[in-house]
Amino acid sequence: MTDLFDRAQKQEQENRDRDLANQLARRRIETPDQDAAGNRFCLNCGEQIASDRLAAAPDAVRCVPCQSWKENAGRHRHGV
């Protein structure tokens, strides 16, 4: 029984490691556009990302409307 538990625990850790690696890979792909002054621009619409958004989410690569759209589109795609 212990062997079964150990295998399940190992599989769960491998799944977590894989998911984390996938998240990090997606973040590297989504590098924000930034000008010389440090202003960051949305990957979708090209508008400047508001400073209050960046204060709340320093790694943001999209403005609030585009991020909301992306999240909602993902829910529809996954049937949520």
Secondary structure, DSSP 8 states (H G I E B T S, - for coil): -HHHHHHHHHHHHHHHHHHHHHHHHHHHH---EE-TT--EE-TTT--B--HHHHHH-TT--S-HHHHHHHHHHHHHHTT-
